[in-house]
Amino acid sequence: MSRGLPSDYYAILGIASSATQQQIRDAYKKAALKTHPDRVPSDSPERPERTKKFQKINDAYYTLSDASRRRDYDAARQYHGFGSGASTASTAFDSDEEIPDPAAAGAGTGSSFPWSSFGFKAKNQEEEQKFENEQFGDVFEEMLKEEGMAENGGTPTGKFWSVVGGLSGGAMGFIVANFPGMLAGAVAGNRLGNIRDARGKSVYSVFQELPQGDKARLLSQLASKVFAHAVGS
């Protein structure tokens, strides 16, 4: 990995360098949903490029979402001549798909931020993928809560199963046990009889077990909602 210029993480998320923590989180939601590898089939030629973009977006969010890491990054960024002005370019929003996009579409340059220079141990590929999943999963569950598809404990609600059932092209049946939080769902249609026991699982864990096609459709639907909120606000 290059030790040259650090990536412009503000540009990658399409935000100004003066962005608030909430603006950083909101930008991450939009960028991560738009570039997530699961938006395309596993064997799609687009997947490697999407994975690279998704990794950059996660690196950007990891760095900017923590006050201490952000201060260190801002110091290095200024040292390398990025200055303190607004960043408007974004590698996160250069897809051709037709989703409303309030951010400007440009191209970010440079390598990942050299965290090893600050004493941070570099992750191997397996650790990095696990971290990305956990980081996205946390925000993903937050978005589903906002849409009423996840409970405070992170478990799927009836609305989540209804959406998944609808995406699968069939009806949805669910049984609620004698106390809250015990939910068993049966997704009908083209997967009739495929029982999914969501008991004790987070909504993101359940999402990861869905067939690839359902993952892609659910992410697309969620992206449409998030982008519609952004345009309407």
C-alpha positions in Angstrom: 0.0 0.0 0.0 1.3 3.4 -0.9 2.5 5.8 1.7 2.0 8.8 -0.5 -1.0 11.2 -0.3 -3.8 10.1 1.9 -7.2 9.6 0.3 -9.5 12.6 0.6 -12.1 10.9 2.8 -14.3 14.0 2.7 -14.4 13.8 -1.1 -15.1 10.0 -0.9 -18.2 10.7 1.2 -19.1 13.8 -0.8 -19.1 16.2 2.1 -17.3 19.4 3.3 -14.3 19.1 5.6 -16.4 21.1 8.1 -19.1 18.4 8.1 -20.8 17.5 11.4 -20.7 14.0 12.8 -24.4 13.6 11.8 -23.6 14.8 8.2 -20.8 12.3 8.1 -23.1 9.5 9.2 -25.8 10.4 6.8 -23.3 10.6 3.9 -22.0 7.2 4.9 -25.5 5.7 4.8 -26.1 7.0 1.2 -22.6 6.0 -0.1 -22.6 2.6 1.5 -26.0 1.7 0.2 -25.2 2.8 -3.3 -21.9 0.9 -3.6 -22.6 -2.2 -1.4 -21.3 -5.3 -3.3 -24.5 -7.2 -2.5 -26.4 -4.8 -4.8 -25.2 -7.0 -7.7 -25.0 -10.8 -8.2 -22.0 -12.7 -6.7 -20.6 -13.4 -10.2 -21.2 -9.9 -11.6 -18.1 -8.3 -13.2 -19.1 -5.1 -11.3 -18.6 -6.7 -7.9 -14.8 -6.3 -7.5 -15.0 -2.6 -8.3 -18.0 -2.1 -6.0 -16.0 -3.9 -3.3 -13.1 -1.5 -3.7 -15.4 1.5 -3.5 -17.2 0.1 -0.5 -13.8 -0.5 1.3 -12.9 3.2 0.6 -16.2 4.4 2.0 -15.8 2.3 5.1 -12.2 3.5 5.6 -13.5 7.1 5.3 -16.3 6.5 7.8 -14.0 4.7 10.2 -11.6 7.6 10.1 -14.0 10.5 10.2 -16.6 9.1 12.7 -14.1 9.2 15.5 -13.0 12.6 16.9 -9.4 11.5 17.7 -8.9 9.7 14.4 -10.4 12.6 12.5 -8.0 15.1 14.2 -5.0 13.1 13.2 -6.3 12.7 9.7 -7.1 16.4 9.3 -3.6 17.2 10.4 -2.1 14.9 7.8 -4.5 16.1 5.2 -3.6 19.7 5.7 0.1 18.8 5.7 -0.3 17.2 2.3 -1.9 20.4 0.9 -5.6 19.5 0.8 -6.4 22.7 2.7 -9.4 23.3 4.9 -12.0 24.1 2.2 -15.0 22.0 1.2 -14.6 18.7 -0.6 -17.2 18.3 -3.3 -15.8 15.4 -5.4 -16.9 11.9 -4.5 -15.8 8.5 -5.6 -18.9 7.1 -3.8 -21.4 8.5 -6.3 -20.1 7.7 -9.8 -22.5 4.9 -10.6 -24.9 5.1 -13.6 -27.9 3.8 -11.7 -30.9 6.1 -11.5 -31.1 7.0 -7.8 -31.6 10.6 -6.8 -28.2 11.9 -5.7 -27.8 15.2 -3.9 -24.0 14.9 -3.8 -21.8 16.0 -6.7 -20.2 13.2 -8.8 -16.5 13.4 -9.3 -13.4 11.3 -8.7 -11.3 11.1 -5.5 -7.6 10.2 -5.8 -4.9 8.9 -3.6 -4.3 5.9 -1.5 -5.8 4.8 1.8 -4.7 6.8 4.8 -1.4 5.4 6.2 -2.6 4.6 9.7 0.5 2.5 10.4 2.4 5.8 10.6 0.4 6.5 13.8 1.0 3.1 15.3 -2.2 1.5 14.2 -1.8 -2.2 13.2 -2.9 -2.9 9.7 -5.7 -5.4 9.3 -5.5 -8.5 7.1 -8.2 -9.1 4.5 -10.3 -11.3 6.7 -10.2 -8.8 9.6 -11.0 -5.9 7.3 -14.0 -7.7 5.8 -15.3 -8.6 9.3 -14.8 -5.0 10.4 -16.6 -3.6 7.3 -19.6 -6.0 7.9 -19.8 -4.9 11.6 -19.6 -1.2 10.7 -22.1 -1.4 7.9 -24.3 -3.7 10.0 -24.6 -1.1 12.8 -25.7 1.6 10.4 -27.9 -0.8 8.4 -29.9 -1.7 11.6 -30.2 2.0 12.4 -31.7 2.6 9.0 -34.1 -0.3 9.3 -35.2 1.0 12.8 -36.0 4.4 11.1 -38.2 2.5 8.6 -39.9 0.4 11.3 -38.3 -2.8 10.1 -36.2 -3.4 13.3 -36.9 -3.3 17.0 -34.7 -1.5 19.5 -33.0 -4.8 20.2 -32.2 -5.1 16.6 -34.6 -8.0 15.8 -36.7 -8.0 12.7 -40.3 -6.7 12.9 -43.3 -8.0 11.0 -42.8 -5.1 8.6 -39.3 -6.4 7.8 -40.7 -9.9 7.0 -43.5 -8.4 5.0 -41.0 -6.5 2.8 -38.9 -9.6 2.3 -41.9 -11.6 1.5 -43.0 -9.0 -1.0 -39.6 -8.8 -2.6 -39.6 -12.6 -3.0 -42.8 -12.3 -5.0 -45.0 -14.1 -2.5 -47.0 -13.7 0.6 -45.6 -13.6 4.1 -46.7 -15.4 7.2 -45.3 -14.9 10.7 -46.1 -16.3 14.1 -45.5 -14.3 17.3 -44.8 -16.3 20.4 -46.2 -15.7 23.9 -43.8 -12.9 24.6 -42.2 -10.1 22.5 -39.0 -10.7 20.5 -39.8 -14.3 19.6 -40.5 -14.1 15.9 -40.6 -16.9 13.4 -41.0 -16.0 9.7 -42.0 -18.1 6.7 -41.2 -16.5 3.3 -43.5 -17.8 0.7 -43.6 -17.4 -3.1 -40.6 -18.8 -4.9 -39.2 -20.0 -1.5 -42.4 -21.6 -0.1 -41.7 -23.5 3.0 -38.3 -21.9 3.7 -38.6 -21.3 7.4 -36.4 -18.6 9.0 -36.1 -18.6 12.7 -35.2 -15.1 13.6 -35.2 -15.7 17.4 -32.3 -13.9 19.0 -30.8 -12.8 15.8 -30.1 -9.2 14.7 -31.9 -7.9 11.6 -28.5 -7.7 9.9 -27.7 -11.3 10.7 -31.0 -12.3 9.2 -30.3 -10.1 6.2 -26.9 -11.9 5.6 -28.7 -15.2 5.4 -31.1 -14.1 2.7 -30.6 -15.2 -0.9 -28.5 -12.8 -2.9 -31.4 -11.6 -5.0 -33.4 -10.7 -1.9 -30.4 -8.9 -0.5 -30.0 -6.8 -3.6 -33.7 -5.9 -3.8 -33.8 -5.0 -0.1 -30.7 -2.8 -0.4 -32.1 -1.1 -3.5 -35.4 -0.4 -1.8 -33.7 1.0 1.3 -31.5 3.1 -0.9 -34.5 4.6 -2.7 -36.0 5.6 0.7 -32.8 7.1 2.0 -32.2 9.1 -1.2 -35.8 10.2 -1.3 -35.5 11.6 2.2 -32.3 13.4 1.3 -33.8 15.0 -1.8 -37.0 16.0 0.1 -35.2 17.5 3.1 
